[in-house]
Amino acid sequence: MPCNPIVNPSRRTWEGGGGDSSSNSNNLNSNSSVQRRTEIGNRASPSLYSEWQEDQPSNHSIPTTNTTKFPRSIASSTRTERLLRERQLRKNSNISPTGTNSNNGNSAFEDDGDNGANGHMERGDRLPRRDEDDGYSDRPPGATNSKTRQDGRPLKQRLLVVANRLPVSATRKGEDSWSLEISAGGLVSALLGLKQFEAKWIGWAGVNVPDKPGQAALTKALAEKRCIPVFLDEEIVHQYYNGYCNNVLWPLFHYLGLPQEDRLATTRSFQSQFDAYKKANEMFADVVHSHYKEGDVVWCHDYHLMFLPKCLKDRDSNMKVGWFLHTPFPSSEIHRTLPSRSELLRAVLAADLVGFHTYDYARHFVSACTRILGLEGTPEGVEDQGKLTRVAAFPIGIDSERFIKALELPEVKRHIKELKERFSGRKVMLGVDRLDMIKGIPQKILAFEKFLEENEKWRDKVVLVQIAVPTRTDVPEYQKLTSQVHEIVGRINGRFGTLITVPIHHLDRSLDFHALCALYAITDITLVTSLRDGMNLVSYEVVACQNAKKGVLILSEFAGAAQSLGAGAILVNPWNITEVAASIADALKMSTEEREERHRHNFEHVTTHTAQVWADTFVSELKDTIVEAQLRTRQIPPQLPVDKAVEKYQQSNNRLLILGFNATMTEQVDVPGRRGNGQIKEMKLVLHPELREPLSILCNDPKTTIVILSGSERSVLDENFKDFNVWLAAENGMFLRLTSGEWMSTMPEHLNMDWVESVQLVLDYFRERTPRSYVEVRETSLVWNYKYADVEFGRVQARDMLQHLWTGPISNAAVDVVQGSRSVEVRSVGVSKDEDIYTFFEPELPFDKEVTGSGKLSENKACLEKRTGPKPNAGKSGSKGVRNKVFSLSSEKGPQSRSNNSKDWGMQDESVGWHEGSSVLDLKGENYFSCAVGRKRSNARYSLASSEEVVSFIKAMAKSYA
């Protein structure tokens, strides 16, 4: 769906993302129009924007970073068009699995509890498989024959589904004999519909198998089911599964917080459990990698495997990896309490596509990446140094056709008849939950008690049937919950029951599939009062079975299903007992017409948004994402070929090195995972100590000219480079000097700077209002930088600042306003920067047009260039004369490819690729090495990851003198 138009100024950050100003191809002056564009959302959710506040509506328009433009063939609108075609094809073909021997739509992730109530099929049942070639067979969903089809069609693409647990229960019968039972679940059902894939399932079998013969026998038995086991020992399972997954991540993701008991001792155990978690994920990655074939799609599932995407990408960067979370993802304020918060986020971001059940969960994830890691949230997801991880919502569904067809079975009809006779004359309310803290069972029963208190006439006319499936019965908290529920049920039945009836029928066990479908079919009111639920598919299952009854669904607003079924359900806050009790009364009094209309909305959603559609949508989106990523990869510069660059350096007689300063020749400040701790150090720019010796060697060579190009003030460059024989270009070329000479200005004559005082007052005002922001006062510009402030608050303040500036001090001033990623710069119109450095060294070249698309040469580049003809002297002190070859190293965005025709200077030759093109100083391009430092998306030919690699490169050039 289209989102609101948003202001989207493209941005280019100067000084390697450090404290200097940011420039932009769209100068926000009074004569230029503000660029606007409308993003098309993905198939399952609106486009993702970094949230302003996590409790605010999600339709705010915010400034975003510039995103890569793609050809129309893969643009968002085209994806939407393809989506509509696929949806129509599904309708026409009426694709839906028909198996009926499986259990209800419970997820295979048994510890989740977000997707259903029951966990296993009856012994001896087998999960049917839909295959157009050979019908049903005894294999897990999505599996196909590994042989070539008889009709000669090619094999299907392989899908490797990786989850904590395999969809089987294994029982050992002997040293080399195993009995396997297929488990039914929402994910299992979803994969039934992926007919275009050959699916294999990788996971833990749920049993400890320490001996090699047992492992070999189990592996062989599982291979027949298209399953591949990961063998985890008891200690790993205890620390990884019972410890970190169930005791740390699961409570945190459901807003229960970290363990409170024995807080200090628990904190000490976090690290050992996290180490086991990483080790287990590495073991999963080893198994996946050993079975991976080029072209396979890997789909990782749930919080157990958050580290897996990174592990897989470390083994093969070209692997197609998607990750989906089946639980809620908490607010960033909750997630930031996790000790391993940053490592987990970065590991998940290694995936190509990250999926969640709802837009809220996806929004929380993007916000966590923005606030904790300091990354940029874009409409598509999260961007990190040019690498974009798509983040989207994909609400899961159920196999609705299986439930609908089950109602026609004789056994189910018999159950329906018995239940109608048993509850004749009474309205049936139903709750089906795991006995878990997040399910809100006590709140549900207390609300029912309040309803009975306030509605005496209904006391003998209603009955609440509560199915509470026991789980984790060995955990004290769950034992306490069980006792609490039993106590409340006993008290209510004793208070409102009679000799022949009781108001609550409570069962501490699961029901078989047929009995459950029958119970769904006769229910008048379904109560889902989850305190926090990833999705809760019980509500879907009830709707699928209610086409005849058309009962009322009372649904917690904290369940993910509330976003999908909110149109037809009565949404409640389960913590508000009075509200839930009133909703029960409203449901009982609801007219037939309203009940039918509500059910129609929900039934349409449940039958169209099935589990099969969910799986197909995610995998299809993942494939689209890979195509887009490949186009982005073509724009990502490769690693700088250091050996080749040093070789060219040695061969040349005349060299020019243009070096950036901040984030290029300074030490790295930010500690990974601890964003913002280096503000004081970064604001004080100091030359990297390991560069002093090699830089001295280079600048003392009469064949080499070095230019330090920085956005910093003259005093900063003077302090750091006073001992070197180099050219200094301060404020991005506004001031030039040889360290042995005087400063020269390249500013236009009669430059009007009357606006400075009034603008500085505005910038100082916002500095005071925005903690950790600061103002840089330069001779030609003013910069307000909020890199270390809260990202979202800083953006709001920047927007407010721009409004103040345009309506106040610069309304009639001749200035340009440049909005960077986290800065706002104000400078006089006519103040050009980067082209001046070329004018100084190449006075004969025409500069009547912009040198680059943005009119800027920024700092994160390394250039190795060659002059082609005699030019006036421009060497050190004017003594070196004519140059034949020129080197230059710098650090952000540099000149784009140029036309070889001199009359086209400033115009990019579209027929020459950026790897082939020439520059202002290099008409042939064979000796030119432009290099972006710390930025992957750039017009540079090459890239270096950090200033440490710049140090290594300069050292390598210095060693060539040995």
ZAMARGU-4260 file (C-alpha; in steps of 0.2 Angstrom, whole numbers, plus 5000, padded with zeros to 4 digits):
<rodrens>
0) 5000/5000/5000 | 5006/5017/4997 | 5013/5027/5011 | 5012/5046/5014 | 5024/5056/5004
5) 5040/5060/5014 | 5054/5073/5013 | 5068/5063/5007 | 5084/5074/5005 | 5098/5064/4998
10) 5113/5065/5009 | 5132/5063/5009 | 5141/5064/5025 | 5158/5073/5026 | 5173/5068/5036
15) 5169/5049/5035 | 5153/5051/5046 | 5162/5061/5059 | 5160/5077/5067 | 5161/5088/5051
20) 5147/5094/5041 | 5136/5084/5028 | 5133/5089/5010 | 5119/5085/4999 | 5114/5085/4981
25) 5098/5094/4985 | 5102/5110/4993 | 5088/5115/5003 | 5088/5134/4998 | 5073/5145/4995
30) 5074/5143/4976 | 5075/5124/4976 | 5060/5113/4977 | 5060/5100/4991 | 5061/5083/4983
35) 5047/5071/4988 | 5043/5054/4983 | 5030/5040/4988 | 5036/5023/4993 | 5026/5008/4989
40) 5025/4996/5003 | 5029/4977/5002 | 5015/4965/5000 | 5012/4961/5018 | 5014/4978/5027
45) 5017/4997/5024 | 5035/5003/5021 | 5045/5003/5037 | 5050/5020/5044 | 5060/5022/5059
50) 5047/5025/5072 | 5046/5043/5080 | 5040/5035/5096 | 5035/5017/5099 | 5018/5021/5106
55) 5014/5033/5092 | 5004/5029/5076 | 5014/5022/5063 | 5009/5033/5048 | 5021/5048/5053
60) 5031/5055/5039 | 5049/5057/5043 | 5065/5061/5034 | 5074/5046/5028 | 5091/5042/5020
65) 5093/5042/5002 | 5090/5025/4995 | 5096/5016/4979 | 5085/5018/4964 | 5082/5002/4955
70) 5076/4998/4937 | 5057/4997/4935 | 5058/4978/4933 | 5061/4976/4951 | 5054/4992/4958
75) 5041/4991/4972 | 5027/4995/4961 | 5032/4981/4950 | 5033/4969/4965 | 5015/4974/4969
80) 5009/4971/4952 | 5017/4954/4952 | 5009/4951/4969 | 4992/4954/4962 | 4995/4942/4948
85) 5000/4929/4959 | 4985/4932/4971 | 4974/4930/4956 | 4982/4914/4950 | 4980/4906/4968
90) 4962/4910/4967 | 4960/4902/4950 | 4969/4887/4955 | 4961/4886/4972 | 4978/4879/4979
95) 4975/4872/4997 | 4981/4856/5005 | 4968/4843/5009 | 4976/4832/5022 | 4965/4829/5037
100) 4975/4817/5048 | 4986/4830/5056 | 4982/4839/5072 | 4976/4857/5075 | 4986/4871/5068
105) 4999/4872/5082 | 5016/4878/5078 | 5030/4865/5077 | 5039/4877/5090 | 5032/4869/5105
110) 5040/4881/5117 | 5032/4896/5108 | 5014/4894/5112 | 5010/4908/5100 | 5002/4897/5087
115) 4990/4885/5094 | 4986/4873/5108 | 4991/4855/5104 | 5008/4848/5099 | 5008/4831/5091
120) 4998/4819/5080 | 4992/4803/5086 | 5005/4788/5085 | 5005/4780/5068 | 4998/4796/5059
125) 5009/4802/5045 | 5009/4820/5038 | 5002/4819/5020 | 5012/4828/5006 | 5004/4836/4991
130) 5014/4832/4975 | 5007/4833/4958 | 5017/4818/4952 | 5015/4804/4964 | 5001/4809/4976
135) 5003/4807/4995 | 5019/4800/5002 | 5026/4798/5019 | 5037/4813/5019 | 5037/4830/5028
140) 5029/4845/5019 | 5036/4852/5003 | 5047/4837/5000 | 5048/4831/4982 | 5057/4816/4973
145) 5076/4820/4971 | 5076/4811/4954 | 5072/4819/4938 | 5054/4821/4934 | 5047/4808/4922
150) 5040/4822/4911 | 5058/4829/4909 | 5054/4845/4919 | 5069/4851/4929 | 5070/4848/4948
155) 5063/4861/4960 | 5073/4874/4969 | 5078/4868/4986 | 5072/4876/5002 | 5082/4872/5018
160) 5070/4876/5033 | 5081/4878/5049 | 5072/4877/5065 | 5076/4873/5083 | 5066/4857/5082
165) 5063/4845/5068 | 5044/4841/5065 | 5046/4824/5071 | 5047/4815/5088 | 5061/4802/5089
170) 5060/4787/5100 | 5075/4774/5101 | 5071/4756/5099 | 5088/4749/5099 | 5106/4753/5095
175) 5102/4756/5077 | 5083/4757/5077 | 5072/4773/5079 | 5053/4776/5079 | 5048/4792/5071
180) 5031/4802/5073 | 5028/4817/5062 | 5022/4832/5073 | 5009/4844/5066 | 5010/4863/5066
185) 5007/4879/5058 | 5024/4879/5050 | 5022/4861/5044 | 5006/4865/5037 | 5013/4881/5028
190) 5026/4871/5019 | 5013/4860/5012 | 5008/4874/5000 | 5026/4877/4993 | 5024/4866/4978
195) 5038/4875/4968 | 5051/4870/4981 | 5060/4854/4987 | 5060/4857/5006 | 5072/4849/5018
200) 5070/4852/5037 | 5086/4855/5048 | 5085/4855/5067 | 5087/4846/5083 | 5078/4830/5085
205) 5074/4833/5103 | 5084/4818/5110 | 5102/4816/5116 | 5112/4804/5105 | 5130/4803/5111
210) 5135/4788/5102 | 5140/4788/5083 | 5130/4772/5079 | 5115/4780/5086 | 5118/4796/5076
215) 5120/4787/5060 | 5105/4777/5062 | 5094/4792/5067 | 5101/4802/5052 | 5097/4788/5040
220) 5079/4786/5047 | 5076/4805/5046 | 5083/4806/5029 | 5068/4796/5023 | 5057/4810/5030
225) 5068/4824/5022 | 5074/4829/5039 | 5092/4832/5044 | 5097/4832/5062 | 5108/4843/5072
230) 5116/4834/5087 | 5117/4844/5103 | 5124/4837/5119 | 5115/4838/5136 | 5126/4853/5142
235) 5123/4863/5126 | 5104/4860/5127 | 5103/4865/5145 | 5113/4881/5143 | 5107/4885/5125
240) 5089/4879/5125 | 5083/4879/5143 | 5095/4893/5148 | 5097/4907/5136 | 5082/4903/5124
245) 5068/4899/5137 | 5075/4909/5152 | 5082/4925/5144 | 5075/4928/5126 | 5058/4921/5128
250) 5053/4931/5143 | 5061/4947/5137 | 5052/4946/5120 | 5036/4943/5129 | 5039/4959/5140
255) 5042/4948/5156 | 5059/4955/5158 | 5075/4947/5162 | 5075/4935/5177 | 5073/4944/5194
260) 5078/4930/5206 | 5096/4931/5213 | 5099/4945/5201 | 5118/4946/5203 | 5120/4927/5201
265) 5109/4926/5186 | 5118/4941/5177 | 5135/4931/5180 | 5127/4916/5171 | 5121/4926/5156
270) 5138/4925/5147 | 5140/4906/5149 | 5122/4904/5142 | 5125/4916/5128 | 5142/4907/5124
275) 5132/4891/5123 | 5119/4899/5112 | 5132/4905/5100 | 5140/4888/5100 | 5123/4879/5096
280) 5120/4892/5082 | 5137/4888/5075 | 5133/4869/5075 | 5117/4872/5066 | 5127/4883/5053
285) 5139/4868/5051 | 5125/4856/5047 | 5117/4869/5035 | 5133/4873/5026 | 5137/4854/5024
290) 5120/4851/5015 | 5120/4868/5006 | 5121/4869/4987 | 5123/4884/4976 | 5106/4892/4973
295) 5097/4885/4989 | 5086/4896/4999 | 5089/4895/5018 | 5074/4900/5029 | 5079/4902/5048
300) 5066/4902/5061 | 5063/4910/5078 | 5073/4917/5092 | 5083/4901/5095 | 5093/4904/5079
305) 5096/4923/5079 | 5114/4921/5077 | 5112/4909/5062 | 5111/4921/5048 | 5128/4928/5053
310) 5136/4911/5055 | 5129/4906/5037 | 5135/4922/5029 | 5152/4920/5037 | 5153/4903/5028
315) 5146/4909/5012 | 5142/4927/5008 | 5132/4923/4993 | 5120/4911/5003 | 5101/4917/5002
320) 5096/4918/5020 | 5079/4924/5027 | 5075/4924/5046 | 5057/4925/5053 | 5052/4928/5071
325) 5037/4919/5078 | 5036/4928/5094 | 5034/4947/5097 | 5049/4958/5096 | 5049/4970/5110
330) 5051/4989/5111 | 5069/4995/5110 | 5068/5000/5128 | 5065/4982/5133 | 5077/4975/5121
335) 5091/4986/5126 | 5091/4978/5143 | 5098/4962/5136 | 5117/4961/5139 | 5120/4954/5121
340) 5108/4966/5113 | 5120/4972/5099 | 5127/4956/5094 | 5110/4948/5092 | 5104/4963/5081
345) 5119/4963/5070 | 5118/4944/5068 | 5100/4945/5062 | 5105/4959/5050 | 5116/4948/5041
350) 5100/4940/5034 | 5094/4946/5017 | 5076/4947/5023 | 5069/4948/5041 | 5051/4944/5044
355) 5039/4947/5058 | 5020/4943/5061 | 5015/4961/5062 | 5021/4979/5058 | 5023/4984/5076
360) 5036/4970/5079 | 5045/4975/5063 | 5044/4993/5068 | 5051/4989/5085 | 5066/4979/5077
365) 5070/4994/5066 | 5069/5006/5081 | 5081/4994/5091 | 5094/4994/5076 | 5092/5013/5075
370) 5093/5017/5094 | 5105/5004/5100 | 5117/5001/5084 | 5115/5019/5077 | 5110/5012/5060
375) 5099/5020/5048 | 5081/5015/5046 | 5074/5016/5028 | 5057/5012/5021 | 5063/4995/5016
380) 5072/4990/5032 | 5089/4994/5040 | 5104/5000/5031 | 5122/4997/5037 | 5136/5004/5027
385) 5127/5002/5011 | 5121/4984/5015 | 5102/4984/5016 | 5093/4971/5026 | 5074/4971/5021
390) 5062/4971/5036 | 5044/4967/5033 | 5028/4960/5041 | 5022/4943/5035 | 5007/4938/5046
395) 5006/4919/5047 | 4989/4910/5044 | 4982/4892/5046 | 4977/4878/5034 | 4959/4884/5034
400) 4954/4871/5021 | 4959/4857/5033 | 4948/4863/5047 | 4933/4867/5035 | 4934/4849/5028
405) 4936/4841/5045 | 4919/4847/5050 | 4912/4835/5036 | 4920/4820/5044 | 4908/4808/5053
410) 4918/4808/5068 | 4918/4826/5070 | 4899/4827/5067 | 4897/4814/5081 | 4907/4825/5093
415) 4897/4840/5088 | 4881/4831/5091 | 4887/4825/5108 | 4893/4843/5113 | 4876/4851/5108
420) 4867/4838/5119 | 4879/4841/5133 | 4877/4860/5133 | 4859/4861/5128 | 4851/4877/5133
425) 4867/4886/5138 | 4879/4898/5129 | 4896/4890/5127 | 4912/4901/5129 | 4928/4894/5125
430) 4946/4896/5129 | 4960/4886/5122 | 4978/4890/5128 | 4994/4883/5134 | 4995/4885/5153
435) 5007/4899/5152 | 5010/4916/5160 | 5007/4926/5144 | 4991/4918/5140 | 4981/4928/5153
440) 4971/4913/5159 | 4969/4920/5177 | 4963/4936/5169 | 4951/4928/5158 | 4943/4918/5173
445) 4942/4933/5184 | 4933/4943/5170 | 4921/4928/5168 | 4918/4929/5187 | 4914/4948/5186
450) 4902/4945/5172 | 4893/4932/5183 | 4892/4944/5197 | 4885/4958/5187 | 4873/4947/5176
455) 4863/4936/5188 | 4851/4930/5174 | 4865/4922/5164 | 4873/4912/5178 | 4864/4896/5173
460) 4864/4900/5155 | 4882/4901/5151 | 4897/4889/5153 | 4915/4893/5150 | 4925/4878/5143
465) 4944/4881/5147 | 4957/4870/5138 | 4974/4873/5147 | 4987/4862/5139 | 5001/4859/5153
470) 5019/4865/5148 | 5035/4866/5157 | 5028/4857/5172 | 5045/4856/5180 | 5047/4875/5181
475) 5042/4882/5198 | 5033/4897/5190 | 5022/4886/5180 | 5018/4875/5194 | 5013/4891/5204
480) 5002/4897/5189 | 4993/4880/5188 | 4989/4881/5207 | 4983/4898/5205 | 4971/4894/5191
485) 4964/4879/5200 | 4961/4889/5215 | 4951/4902/5205 | 4941/4889/5195 | 4937/4880/5212
490) 4931/4896/5220 | 4920/4902/5206 | 4912/4884/5203 | 4909/4883/5222 | 4901/4901/5222
495) 4890/4900/5206 | 4889/4881/5203 | 4874/4870/5208 | 4872/4851/5211 | 4870/4848/5192
500) 4880/4862/5184 | 4896/4872/5186 | 4900/4888/5176 | 4918/4883/5172 | 4924/4866/5164
505) 4942/4867/5166 | 4953/4853/5157 | 4972/4852/5160 | 4975/4842/5144 | 4975/4844/5126
510) 4961/4837/5114 | 4963/4827/5098 | 4960/4836/5082 | 4943/4830/5079 | 4936/4834/5096
515) 4944/4851/5095 | 4936/4855/5078 | 4919/4850/5085 | 4921/4861/5101 | 4926/4876/5089
520) 4910/4873/5079 | 4898/4874/5093 | 4906/4889/5102 | 4896/4904/5104 | 4910/4916/5111
525) 4928/4913/5110 | 4939/4921/5123 | 4957/4925/5119 | 4965/4935/5133 | 4983/4934/5129
530) 4994/4946/5139 | 5007/4945/5124 | 5006/4934/5110 | 5016/4933/5093 | 5000/4929/5083
535) 4989/4916/5092 | 4981/4905/5079 | 4968/4898/5090 | 4957/4913/5085 | 4960/4908/5066
540) 4955/4890/5070 | 4939/4895/5078 | 4934/4907/5064 | 4938/4893/5051 | 4926/4881/5060
545) 4912/4894/5064 | 4904/4896/5046 | 4888/4889/5052 | 4888/4895/5070 | 4895/4912/5067
550) 4900/4915/5085 | 4908/4931/5092 | 4927/4932/5095 | 4933/4942/5110 | 4952/4945/5106
555) 4966/4953/5116 | 4973/4968/5108 | 4990/4962/5113 | 4989/4946/5102 | 4997/4948/5085
560) 4980/4941/5077 | 4972/4957/5083 | 4979/4967/5068 | 4972/4954/5056 | 4955/4950/5064
565) 4952/4967/5072 | 4938/4971/5060 | 4927/4957/5066 | 4933/4953/5083 | 4929/4963/5099
570) 4946/4969/5105 | 4949/4970/5124 | 4963/4974/5136 | 4965/4958/5146 | 4971/4968/5161
575) 4955/4977/5162 | 4944/4964/5170 | 4929/4976/5169 | 4931/4979/5151 | 4932/4960/5147
580) 4916/4957/5157 | 4907/4970/5148 | 4913/4963/5131 | 4906/4946/5136 | 4889/4954/5140
585) 4889/4963/5123 | 4893/4948/5114 | 4879/4938/5122 | 4867/4952/5117 | 4874/4955/5099
590) 4861/4954/5085 | 4862/4941/5072 | 4866/4953/5058 | 4881/4960/5067 | 4887/4943/5072
595) 4886/4937/5054 | 4894/4953/5047 | 4909/4952/5059 | 4911/4933/5055 | 4911/4937/5037
600) 4926/4949/5038 | 4936/4937/5049 | 4931/4921/5038 | 4937/4930/5022 | 4954/4934/5030
605) 4957/4917/5037 | 4953/4908/5021 | 4963/4920/5010 | 4978/4923/5021 | 4983/4905/5024
610) 4999/4897/5030 | 5003/4892/5013 | 5001/4910/5006 | 5012/4916/5021 | 5026/4904/5016
615) 5024/4907/4998 | 5024/4926/5001 | 5040/4926/5012 | 5050/4915/5000 | 5045/4925/4985
620) 5049/4941/4994 | 5066/4934/4999 | 5070/4930/4981 | 5065/4947/4976 | 5076/4954/4989
625) 5091/4944/4983 | 5089/4951/4965 | 5088/4969/4972 | 5104/4965/4983 | 5113/4959/4968
630) 5110/4976/4959 | 5116/4985/4975 | 5131/4974/4975 | 5136/4980/4958 | 5136/4998/4965
635) 5147/4993/4980 | 5165/4996/4977 | 5177/4981/4978 | 5191/4981/4991 | 5206/4992/4986
640) 5219/4981/4977 | 5233/4987/4988 | 5247/4978/4979 | 5242/4985/4962 | 5241/5002/4969
645) 5258/5001/4978 | 5265/4995/4961 | 5258/5009/4952 | 5265/5021/4965 | 5282/5014/4963
650) 5282/5015/4944 | 5276/5033/4944 | 5288/5048/4944 | 5275/5061/4949 | 5261/5057/4962
655) 5247/5066/4970 | 5239/5059/4986 | 5223/5068/4992 | 5219/5061/5009 | 5204/5064/5020
660) 5206/5067/5038 | 5192/5063/5050 | 5188/5044/5050 | 5202/5042/5037 | 5218/5047/5046
665) 5211/5047/5064 | 5209/5032/5076 | 5193/5023/5077 | 5183/5029/5092 | 5166/5020/5094
670) 5167/5003/5103 | 5156/4990/5094 | 5140/4988/5103 | 5143/5004/5113 | 5137/5017/5102
675) 5141/5035/5107 | 5154/5032/5120 | 5168/5041/5109 | 5160/5058/5107 | 5173/5067/5117
680) 5187/5059/5108 | 5180/5061/5091 | 5176/5079/5093 | 5195/5081/5096 | 5203/5076/5080
685) 5220/5069/5082 | 5231/5061/5068 | 5233/5042/5070 | 5249/5039/5079 | 5254/5025/5068
690) 5254/5037/5053 | 5267/5049/5058 | 5282/5039/5052 | 5275/5033/5035 | 5267/5049/5031
695) 5284/5058/5034 | 5293/5046/5022 | 5280/5049/5009 | 5279/5068/5010 | 5298/5070/5010
700) 5299/5062/4993 | 5301/5075/4980 | 5291/5065/4968 | 5275/5065/4979 | 5263/5079/4983
705) 5251/5076/4998 | 5235/5086/5000 | 5225/5084/5016 | 5207/5089/5012 | 5196/5091/5027
710) 5180/5099/5032 | 5189/5104/5048 | 5195/5122/5052 | 5212/5128/5048 | 5218/5127/5066
715) 5214/5108/5067 | 5224/5105/5052 | 5238/5116/5058 | 5239/5107/5074 | 5240/5090/5067
720) 5251/5092/5051 | 5263/5106/5056 | 5278/5094/5056 | 5274/5088/5038 | 5278/5095/5021
725) 5260/5093/5014 | 5246/5104/5007 | 5232/5108/5018 | 5214/5111/5012 | 5203/5117/5026
730) 5185/5118/5026 | 5184/5106/5011 | 5195/5117/5000 | 5190/5135/5005 | 5207/5138/5012
735) 5224/5131/5005 | 5242/5132/5011 | 5258/5122/5010 | 5263/5119/5028 | 5278/5130/5025
740) 5268/5144/5018 | 5253/5155/5022 | 5235/5151/5020 | 5226/5156/5004 | 5208/5158/5002
745) 5197/5152/4987 | 5181/5160/4993 | 5172/5171/4981 | 5175/5190/4983 | 5162/5201/4992
750) 5155/5186/5001 | 5140/5191/5011 | 5141/5183/5029 | 5129/5195/5038 | 5118/5180/5041
755) 5130/5171/5053 | 5125/5179/5069 | 5107/5176/5068 | 5109/5158/5062 | 5121/5154/5076
760) 5108/5160/5088 | 5095/5147/5081 | 5108/5133/5081 | 5114/5137/5099 | 5096/5136/5104
765) 5093/5119/5097 | 5110/5113/5104 | 5103/5118/5121 | 5087/5109/5118 | 5095/5093/5111
770) 5106/5084/5123 | 5123/5078/5116 | 5122/5089/5100 | 5135/5102/5096 | 5138/5117/5085
775) 5154/5119/5074 | 5158/5137/5069 | 5168/5139/5053 | 5173/5154/5043 | 5162/5149/5029
780) 5148/5139/5037 | 5139/5134/5053 | 5135/5116/5057 | 5123/5108/5069 | 5128/5090/5073
785) 5117/5078/5082 | 5126/5062/5078 | 5127/5057/5097 | 5109/5063/5101 | 5094/5052/5101
790) 5092/5048/5083 | 5073/5050/5082 | 5073/5066/5093 | 5087/5073/5083 | 5077/5071/5067
795) 5062/5079/5075 | 5073/5094/5081 | 5082/5095/5064 | 5065/5097/5055 | 5059/5110/5068
800) 5076/5119/5065 | 5073/5120/5047 | 5056/5127/5049 | 5064/5141/5061 | 5078/5145/5048
805) 5067/5147/5033 | 5054/5157/5042 | 5067/5168/5051 | 5085/5172/5049 | 5088/5165/5031
810) 5071/5169/5023 | 5079/5182/5013 | 5097/5177/5014 | 5108/5170/5000 | 5112/5154/5009
815) 5112/5135/5005 | 5105/5123/5019 | 5113/5106/5018 | 5104/5092/5028 | 5115/5077/5031
820) 5111/5061/5039 | 5113/5069/5057 | 5118/5086/5054 | 5112/5103/5047 | 5124/5115/5038
825) 5121/5133/5033 | 5133/5141/5021 | 5133/5156/5009 | 5127/5153/4991 | 5142/5153/4980
830) 5154/5145/4992 | 5160/5130/4982 | 5172/5117/4990 | 5179/5102/4983 | 5181/5109/4965
835) 5193/5122/4971 | 5206/5109/4975 | 5206/5104/4957 | 5206/5122/4951 | 5221/5125/4961
840) 5231/5110/4954 | 5224/5111/4937 | 5221/5129/4933 | 5218/5126/4914 | 5203/5115/4917
845) 5186/5123/4915 | 5175/5123/4930 | 5160/5132/4924 | 5150/5116/4928 | 5148/5106/4943
850) 5162/5094/4946 | 5151/5080/4953 | 5133/5077/4953 | 5132/5085/4970 | 5145/5098/4967
855) 5156/5091/4980 | 5172/5081/4983 | 5170/5073/5000 | 5183/5065/5011 | 5180/5046/5011
860) 5190/5042/4995 | 5207/5037/4989 | 5212/5042/4972 | 5227/5037/4961 | 5228/5049/4946
865) 5238/5053/4931 | 5240/5070/4922 | 5241/5069/4903 | 5250/5085/4898 | 5261/5099/4903
870) 5253/5110/4916 | 5259/5125/4926 | 5269/5122/4941 | 5259/5117/4956 | 5271/5107/4966
875) 5277/5109/4984 | 5283/5127/4984 | 5281/5128/4966 | 5298/5119/4963 | 5293/5102/4956
880) 5288/5107/4939 | 5278/5097/4927 | 5270/5080/4933 | 5267/5065/4923 | 5258/5054/4936
885) 5247/5059/4951 | 5241/5049/4966 | 5228/5055/4979 | 5220/5047/4994 | 5205/5054/5002
890) 5190/5048/5012 | 5171/5050/5008 | 5163/5053/4991 | 5174/5058/4977 | 5173/5063/4958
895) 5162/5053/4947 | 5168/5046/4930 | 5171/5060/4917 | 5169/5061/4899 | 5186/5062/4889
900) 5180/5076/4879 | 5186/5092/4887 | 5171/5102/4883 | 5160/5090/4894 | 5169/5093/4910
905) 5157/5091/4924 | 5146/5080/4914 | 5146/5061/4918 | 5149/5050/4903 | 5135/5037/4904
910) 5143/5026/4892 | 5158/5023/4904 | 5156/5013/4919 | 5162/5020/4936 | 5175/5006/4936
915) 5182/5012/4919 | 5179/5031/4919 | 5192/5044/4921 | 5193/5059/4933 | 5197/5077/4932
920) 5216/5074/4934 | 5216/5057/4925 | 5209/5057/4908 | 5214/5039/4904 | 5209/5032/4921
925) 5222/5018/4921 | 5232/5025/4936 | 5217/5032/4946 | 5212/5024/4962 | 5197/5032/4971
930) 5193/5024/4987 | 5178/5026/5000 | 5183/5023/5018 | 5170/5015/5029 | 5156/5017/5016
935) 5151/5003/5005 | 5138/5013/4994 | 5149/5026/4985 | 5154/5032/4967 | 5172/5027/4972
940) 5180/5013/4962 | 5187/5004/4978 | 5184/5004/4996 | 5193/5002/5013 | 5183/4996/5028
945) 5191/5008/5041 | 5205/5020/5045 | 5215/5005/5051 | 5215/4999/5033 | 5220/5016/5027
950) 5235/5015/5039 | 5240/4999/5032 | 5239/5005/5015 | 5250/5021/5018 | 5262/5010/5027
955) 5263/4998/5012 | 5267/5013/5001 | 5281/5019/5013 | 5289/5002/5014 | 5291/5003/4995
960) 5306/5015/4998 | 5315/5001/5008
</rodrens>
